[in-house]
Amino acid sequence: MPATVARLYRYPVKGLGAEPLPHAEVARGGGVPGDRRWAIARGRTAYDDAHPVWMRKEAFVMLMRDGDERLAALRCGFEADGAVLVATPPDGPSWRADLRTATGRADATARLSAFLGPRADGAARVVSAGSLSLTDIPQNGLSVINLASGDDFARRVGRPIDPLRFRANVYVAGLPAFAEREWIGRRIGIGSLVVAVDAHIERCKATQVDPATAARDVDTVRLLREHYGHVELGVYAEVVDGGRIALGDAVTPDATPVTAAPRLRRAFFYVKNGWILLRSRVRG
């Protein structure tokens, strides 16, 4: 069976739910339009909406931090091309907020602050990224998961693992488990896009949270290391030729030999996005 795009997502608000997409137009050097277009800044984070800048994920409320997994209990939908958040808490009515406006962001801030409760570092607030994308790395691109790799992990740990724990943009079906690990340093066709795969994604505590129940119920980081000797699942890809990506599109690795050793390419990627080196080692 040929490899295809089985799922396509963006996450309009960093830390909140996924928005499934049937297709997307992705520019060279960019990511899925509207991905991480807004975020929930921590109280102590000095963030100016008028002058957006990329910041490390620790500046924002997100699932990695104990206590913030409550975010996953908020059912999220999106309207107006991802600009309007429709949120449903588990114990109350739905509410809507137009995040394009300061008033809408203030309303979302008030409701999210009430939902999250008192915080030691002050009230969280919804902020705009402008034309940026506040992903976990400063380099724009796509995050890609091989569904068979997630299935293999689930089989080894003996329980279902929802692929949305890994919050990727592109989920690929039809590959052998962990075939994507051979993509480092290669170009891959995804629909009419061509991407260069730069590095494996090293996983953190955010993936411990079940996106359906908001429970921190699987020690994914420990189990990945226990079963595979590393904490990597999925890859980062830079868009070198822009185009359209849609559900069902073919995913075709380029047969051209890698131009640099995978270890060297990954080292370069991590140095360029050097914050990762603070908590991880590049492995061959």
N, C-alpha and C positions, 0 to 999 in steps of 0.2 A: 504494500500500500504506500503511495507517495506521501511525503510529509506535507501537512497543510496547516494553515492557521485555523485553530479550533475555537479560540476565544480571543477577544480584543477588548481591552479596557483602558480607561483613564480614571484618574482619581482627582476630581476637580478641587477638593479640599484635602490637603495633606493630613493623613491620619483618620479621615472619614471613609465612607464606603466607596465601592467601585461603581463606575457607570459603564455598563456594557455598550459596545459600539458595533454596528454592522460593518463600518469601514471608516477610514481616516485618510486625509491627505497629509503627508509628512514631508517637510522640506529638508533639503540637504543641511546637515549639521543640527537638525532639530529633533524634537520628540513628538509624541502625539499631541496635537493642539489642545490646549486647555488642561493638560495634565499638571496637577499640583499648582493650579493658578492662584489658589488661596491657601492659607495655612492658619493654624491656631497658635499664636505666639504665646510663650510662657510669660508670666507676669514680669519676670526680671529681664526679659529680652528687649533690648533697645532696637526697635524696628520702626522705620519711617516709611509709611505707605507712599509718601510723595517721592521717595528715592529708594525703590526696592533694590535689595542686594541679596545674593545667595548667602545662606547661612547653613551651618551644620545642623543636622536633624535634632541635636540636643537643645537647640534654641526653641523648639516647638513642642507642643503637646502631641504625643504619639505613642503607639502601642508598646514600644520598647521599655518604657518606664513603668515600674510597678505602680498600680493605682490608676494609670491612664487607660488600661484595657476597657474601662467603662465606655470609652468612645465606640467600641465595636457593638455595644448594645443599642446604639442609635441607628435605626433603619433609615437609610438615605436614598433619596431619588433626586434627579436633577432635571430641570427644565431650561428652556431658552439657551440651548447649546451649552449646557453645563453651568450657566451663570446663576440660576436660581436653585437654591438648596431647598428641598422638601424633606424635613426630618420628622421621624416618628419615634419618640422615646418609648420604652417598654411599658411605661405606666401612665401614659398621658396622650393627649391629642396631637396630631401632626401640626407642624408650623412651617411657614414658608419665609424665605429671606432672599431678596435680590442682592447678591454679593457685589454687583457692579456699582452700587451706591454706598456712600458712607453711612447713610441711614440704615440700609439693609445689613451692612456688616455690624453696625452697632446693635441692631436687634438680634442678629445671630450670636453676637458676643454675650449679650445679656442672657439669652436662653441657654447657650452652652455653659456659661459660668454657673447658672443655677443647676444645670444637669450634672456638671462635674463636681460641684460643691466647693467649699473653702479649700484654698491651696496655700501651702506654706510660702510659696514664692510670689503670691499675689494673683489677682484675677487674670485668667487667660483672655485673649482677644483675637478676633478674626482679622487677618491682614491680607492685603493684596500683593501679589508678586509682579503685577504689571505685565510686561512681556516676558518675564522670566518663568522658569519652571522650578519650583522648590523641591526637586527630587533629592535623594540622599547624597548625590554626587553633583559637583558643579558642572560636569560635562554633560551637555544635552545628548539624548539618544533614547534607545528603547531598552527595556528590560525584558528578557525572553526566558520562558520556562518550557522545558520539555515535559509534557504531562506524564510520559512513561517513567521519567526519573522520579517524579512525585509518587507515582504508583509503586515503584520499587521501594522507595523509602517507607511508604505506608505498609507494604507487605513485611518489611523487615521489623518494623516496630509493632506490628500486629494490631493495627487499628486504622480506621479511615483517617486520611489527612486531606482536608479541603485545600485544593490548589490556591484558593484565594488568600490563604495565610501568607503567601509569598508575594502578593501585591504586584504582580508583573503586568506589563502592557500586553505582551503577545504570549499566548499559550499554544504550543505546537503539538499536534498529534501525528502519529505514523512513524515515529523514530524509535529505535531501540533505546532502552534506558541509558542515560548519560552519554549518548552519542554527541551531544552538544559540547562535551568537554574537549572534543577534537577540533572545535571550531576556532579556538583561540588563534588569532593571527590570520584568519581566513575571511574572505568575503562571502556573504550569504545573500541569495536573492529571496526576498519576501514579497510576494506580489510583484509590483513594478519597482519596489525599492531594492537598492543594494546597500547592505550594511557591512561594516567591518567589526568583527567581534573582538573586543579589547581585553575582557577579563571575566573571570568567574565572579559571581556575587557571593560574598561572604555573609552568612546569615547571623542575625542578632536575636535578642529576646522578643522582638515584635512578632516573630513567627510562632511563638509559644501560644498566642491567643487564637482561639477558635472564632472565625469571623461570624459564625451563626449564633454562638451562645455567649460570646465575650468572656468565656472562661479561659484562664491561663492554665491549660490542661495537658500540654505536651512539652517536654524539655527538648525542643528540636535541636538546639545548639549542641547539647551533650550527646544526643542520639545520633546526629549526623557524624560527629567525631568518632563515636563508638563504632558505628557501622561502616564508615568510609574512610576514616583517618583524616578528615577535614570537615569544615563547616560550610562548604560551598554547594549552592543549588541554584542553577540558572546562570545566565551570562548577560553582560552589558554589551550593547552594540551601537556603534556610531553610524549615522545615516550618511553615506558617501554619495549616493544618487537618490534624490527625492522622488516621490511618486505616491501612488495609491496603494493602500493595503486594505484587504477585505477578508471577511470570513470565507474560508474555503480556498484562499489563495495558496499556491504552491510555495514550499520552502525548499530552496535548492542550494546546497553548499557548493561553492566553487572548487573545482578539482585542482586549481593551481596550488603548488606547494607553498607552505608558509614562508614568508620572507624573513622572519626572525624567530628565534626559539621561543616557544610559548612562555617559558619562565622569564625571558627578557622582556617580551611584550607586556606581560602582566606587571613586572616590576616597573616598567615605564608608566603604565596606566596608574598604578598605585602612587607612584611618586608625583605624577601630575595632579592626582586627587589625594594629596599627601595625608589628609586627615585620617584615612583608612589605616595608615601605618601606625597610628597611635594605639590601635587595638588589635592589630593582626599582623601575621607574617605572610609573605608571598611564598607559596609552595610550588614545587615543580610537579 
